Amino acid sequence: MRGQHADATVWSMRPQHLIGSDVFDPDDRKVGRVGAVYLDAATREPAWVTVGTGLFGRRESLVPLDGARLSERKLRITVAKEVVKDAPTADGPLTEADAHAAQRFYGLPDSEPPVPYARVPKPSDMPRRPPQQRYVVHADQQVTKSP
């Protein structure tokens, strides 16, 4: 679902729109790319994302979506790049302790831990396999590959 903004198309904060989006801080500096989305346990709306930071984006820093805006595959967050790089990390389901550590880090009140968004794989996510070779045995015991 899209709506119009003064200068850009603003996308709703749906998990499928967030995944893979480039993330920018308030000073328009690129922070990284969204890796995972965590939903608020009560509302099931996106509440947190992980942002790939560090060398080759291997560190998945937790970032709250409070005040964030998504437009044209660019997620603008309200947190400075330096803060995100020092943020707690996530890899998979968050424990209650991990969630509370992230909430304290950003100065947010403790709440129920967010739930990871389980993305349904698309056909393009599947690895491509070469067509399987089949062999044919003929009456004269000769073996050939099928076309």
Backbone torsions as a table, in degrees:
resi	resn	phi	psi	omega
1	MET	NA	131.0	-177.7
2	ARG	-124.3	150.4	174.9
3	GLY	-131.5	166.6	-179.7
4	GLN	-94.0	138.6	174.2
5	HIS	-117.5	166.3	-175.8
6	ALA	-52.3	-43.9	-174.7
7	ASP	-124.6	-2.1	-176.6
8	ALA	-155.2	163.2	175.0
9	THR	-78.2	127.1	-179.4
10	VAL	-103.8	125.0	179.8
11	TRP	-93.1	149.5	173.1
12	SER	-69.5	157.0	-177.3
13	MET	-82.9	64.9	175.8
14	ARG	-89.8	142.0	-178.0
15	PRO	-52.7	-42.5	-178.3
16	GLN	-66.1	-23.1	175.8
17	HIS	-81.0	-28.7	-176.8
18	LEU	-78.5	-40.7	-174.9
19	ILE	-59.2	126.9	179.5
20	GLY	85.8	-4.5	179.6
21	SER	-70.5	145.4	173.0
22	ASP	-74.8	142.0	-177.0
23	VAL	-111.8	131.7	179.6
24	PHE	-124.6	145.0	179.4
25	ASP	-87.1	179.3	-178.1
26	PRO	-60.9	-23.0	178.7
27	ASP	-92.4	14.7	178.4
28	ASP	63.6	30.0	175.0
29	ARG	-95.9	134.9	179.6
30	LYS	-69.9	128.5	-178.3
31	VAL	-96.9	-40.6	-177.6
32	GLY	165.6	-151.8	-178.4
33	ARG	-131.3	142.8	179.9
34	VAL	-66.9	128.8	177.9
35	GLY	-103.8	-49.8	-177.4
36	ALA	-134.2	156.3	178.9
37	VAL	-120.3	136.1	176.8
38	TYR	-117.0	132.9	-176.8
39	LEU	-97.1	146.8	173.3
40	ASP	-61.4	130.5	-175.8
41	ALA	-61.3	-32.2	-177.2
42	ALA	-85.8	-46.9	-173.2
43	THR	-93.7	-18.6	-176.0
44	ARG	63.8	22.9	174.8
45	GLU	-97.3	150.1	177.1
46	PRO	-56.7	129.3	-178.6
47	ALA	-124.3	-30.2	-178.5
48	TRP	-139.6	153.7	171.2
49	VAL	-133.9	160.0	167.8
50	THR	-101.5	143.6	179.9
51	VAL	-122.7	124.7	178.5
52	GLY	-69.4	116.4	179.7
53	THR	-127.8	177.3	178.7
54	GLY	78.9	-171.1	-177.9
55	LEU	-61.7	119.6	-179.7
56	PHE	61.6	18.2	176.6
57	GLY	67.1	26.4	-176.6
58	ARG	-79.2	-19.3	179.5
59	ARG	-90.6	124.7	-177.8
60	GLU	-101.0	94.4	-178.9
61	SER	-83.7	137.0	177.2
62	LEU	-78.1	136.1	179.5
63	VAL	-136.9	129.7	177.1
64	PRO	-75.8	151.9	179.1
65	LEU	-94.9	6.0	178.0
66	ASP	-56.4	119.4	177.3
67	GLY	79.4	0.4	-178.9
68	ALA	-75.6	157.7	179.6
69	ARG	-137.0	136.7	178.9
70	LEU	-113.2	122.0	176.2
71	SER	-143.6	130.1	177.8
72	GLU	48.7	50.2	177.6
73	ARG	62.3	22.4	174.3
74	LYS	-120.5	121.1	178.5
75	LEU	-97.1	118.8	178.4
76	ARG	-102.0	116.9	-178.0
77	ILE	-101.9	168.5	-177.7
78	THR	-99.0	8.5	-175.7
79	VAL	-111.2	139.1	179.9
80	ALA	-69.3	150.3	-179.2
81	LYS	-53.3	-42.7	-178.5
82	GLU	-63.1	-35.9	-179.7
83	VAL	-68.6	-44.0	-179.3
84	VAL	-60.4	-40.5	-178.7
85	LYS	-63.8	-26.3	179.4
86	ASP	-95.7	-0.2	-174.8
87	ALA	-71.5	158.5	174.1
88	PRO	-60.0	153.9	-177.8
89	THR	-106.2	166.8	178.5
90	ALA	-143.1	142.9	174.2
91	ASP	-148.8	93.7	-177.6
92	GLY	96.5	-159.8	-178.9
93	PRO	-61.3	140.5	179.0
94	LEU	-87.3	137.1	172.3
95	THR	-78.9	165.1	178.1
96	GLU	-61.3	-39.4	179.4
97	ALA	-64.4	-41.3	178.1
98	ASP	-62.3	-43.8	-179.1
99	ALA	-63.5	-44.1	-179.8
100	HIS	-66.9	-35.6	177.2
101	ALA	-63.2	-42.0	178.7
102	ALA	-66.6	-42.2	179.5
103	GLN	-62.9	-42.3	177.8
104	ARG	-65.9	-41.3	-180.0
105	PHE	-55.7	-42.6	-178.7
106	TYR	-90.9	2.0	178.9
107	GLY	73.3	28.6	-179.9
108	LEU	-99.4	152.2	178.4
109	PRO	-68.5	147.1	177.6
110	ASP	-63.4	138.0	175.9
111	SER	-147.1	179.2	-179.7
112	GLU	-60.3	140.4	-178.7
113	PRO	-59.4	141.4	177.9
114	PRO	-69.2	160.2	-177.1
115	VAL	-108.1	133.4	178.9
116	PRO	-65.5	142.6	176.7
117	TYR	-79.6	121.3	179.0
118	ALA	-90.2	101.8	-178.4
119	ARG	-77.6	133.9	177.6
120	VAL	-79.6	125.5	-179.3
121	PRO	-61.9	143.2	175.9
122	LYS	-99.3	160.8	177.6
123	PRO	-55.1	-33.9	-179.5
124	SER	-69.7	-15.2	177.4
125	ASP	-79.5	-19.8	-175.3
126	MET	-75.7	142.8	178.5
127	PRO	-67.5	145.1	178.8
128	ARG	-87.2	132.2	177.8
129	ARG	-112.8	142.4	175.4
130	PRO	-68.1	154.0	179.1
131	PRO	-59.4	140.5	-179.2
132	GLN	-71.5	137.7	176.7
133	GLN	-82.9	135.3	176.6
134	ARG	-115.7	146.8	179.7
135	TYR	-112.3	142.8	-179.9
136	VAL	-118.0	130.9	175.7
137	VAL	-101.2	121.3	-177.4
138	HIS	-90.0	168.2	-178.5
139	ALA	-57.3	-31.7	-179.0
140	ASP	-88.3	15.6	178.1
141	GLN	69.9	13.9	175.3
142	GLN	-80.5	136.8	-179.6
143	VAL	-108.8	129.0	177.1
144	THR	-131.9	158.9	175.5
145	LYS	-83.0	138.7	176.7
146	SER	-78.7	153.8	-178.8
147	PRO	-70.1	NA	NA
